[in-house]
Amino acid sequence: MVPAIHRPAQINVDLDAIKTNVKNEIKRLDNNQQLWAVVKANAYGHGAIPVAHAALEAGATGFCVATLDEGLQLREYGLPKPILVLGIVPTQWAPLAAQKNISLTVGSLEWLKKADKILTETGQTLKIHLGIDSGMGRIGFSEDDEFKAANVFLQDNPHFEVEGMFTHFSKADSADTSYLDYQVDRFNHMKDLLTVKPKYIHMANSAAAVFDRKIKTDIVRYGVAMYGLNPSSVPNGKDLESHVDLKPALSFTSELTFVKKIHSGYGVSYGATFVADKDQWIGTVPVGYADGWQRKMQGFKVKVGEDYCPIVGRVCMDQFMVLLPKEVPVGTKVELISADPKAPNNIKAVADQVDTIHYEIACLLSDRLPRVYQN
Ligand SMILES: *Cc1c(COP(=O)(O)O)cnc(C)c1O
């Protein structure tokens, strides 16, 4: 979608907040520990390139992405440092990754063997991180025998440089740490099977980091907390307390493009699910579900000027309506998502409204919304 730069609706990203979040976490790390900034999915909707530069400036020493293309984009924009693709990339692209000095996750012996054939032809060496499925049930080695065979395959193999070995937690944001402990044990068991020595061993995500799970490995893969958001991920649940200050970076603002008075019996939006019971003021905001502002946002209160006003009628593809307490001028500021975690329209409140987590809200904000950077 083409960004709508001639429409008053934008995502504001405070890069200082991102830098502060990165610095605050780095301060808590030991000297030999690194923070790699997770900038997948366009930096959780915040914009990969500006966020990556901010993270770098604040002391991040590597990047994690979800797809090879996201890594290629960072390289195209000249970002230095290691880049790790966290997902599985088809082996046919191993030469491209090697050429661009992008590290790939390996989760099976079969992948290694296929990639080895291709890299033998091209004569390249690919950096890899061995992904361990210690209980996430997603990708990675989970069987001892296969992992041991991979280890043998990698010994003195000129086509692979084993840069890392890592796992990913499924419940680091839970108050009950028994499953986390199980995953750590499982990972350590697999690590002991290795004779090739990866440069970096890593486990922690944001949750393990900010909830102080005492995971002292070489790299923290810092994602959602870098954006200033608490990694607790239960919709409508209470957040666990972060041990580090988190400053949200993102806000979402627009303006009223139309204001009118409607009379008793007059309906608003598709299906006329809202019908005025007296003379009422209605404002129109030029944002809809095509921007990632879902239909389930109906009923949520956004800030119009100084008032919190409910969304009335269905959210359309490109517009929605709010019930105003009084007549206000066209051009009045509308804040859909506040960067203040205490504001009633903070991103967690938005996520609660649609029964999801703020990760999903931020990622779904579409390309049609220009990203505007402060600091
Ligand atoms: C997305 C992801 C992360 C970052 O997770 P956060 O909860 O945002 O910190 C870390 N590691 C892996 C493997 C991931 O997929």
The ligand as an SDF file (V2000), in Angstrom:
LIG
                    3D

 15 15  0  0  0  0  0  0  0  0999 V2000
   10.7000  -12.6030   18.0380 C   0  0  0  0  0  0  0  0  0  0  0  0
   11.7900  -13.3430   18.6660 C   0  0  0  0  0  0  0  0  0  0  0  0
   12.5310  -12.7660   19.7180 C   0  0  0  0  0  0  0  0  0  0  0  0
   12.1640  -11.4560   20.3600 C   0  0  0  0  0  0  0  0  0  0  0  0
   11.0520  -11.6510   21.1910 O   0  0  0  0  0  0  0  0  0  0  0  0
   10.5580  -10.4890   22.1670 P   0  0  0  0  0  0  0  0  0  0  0  0
    9.5140  -11.1450   22.9970 O   0  0  0  0  0  0  0  0  0  0  0  0
    9.9800   -9.4260   21.3010 O   0  0  0  0  0  0  0  0  0  0  0  0
   11.7430  -10.0360   22.9050 O   0  0  0  0  0  0  0  0  0  0  0  0
   13.6380  -13.4540   20.1880 C   0  0  0  0  0  0  0  0  0  0  0  0
   13.9570  -14.6540   19.6780 N   0  0  0  0  0  0  0  0  0  0  0  0
   13.2540  -15.2580   18.7060 C   0  0  0  0  0  0  0  0  0  0  0  0
   13.6750  -16.6000   18.2090 C   0  0  0  0  0  0  0  0  0  0  0  0
   12.1440  -14.6300   18.1750 C   0  0  0  0  0  0  0  0  0  0  0  0
   11.4310  -15.2350   17.2150 O   0  0  0  0  0  0  0  0  0  0  0  0
  1  2  1  0
  2  3  1  0
  2 14  2  0
  3  4  1  0
  3 10  2  0
  4  5  1  0
  5  6  1  0
  6  7  2  0
  6  8  1  0
  6  9  1  0
 10 11  1  0
 11 12  2  0
 12 13  1  0
 12 14  1  0
 14 15  1  0
M  END
$$$$
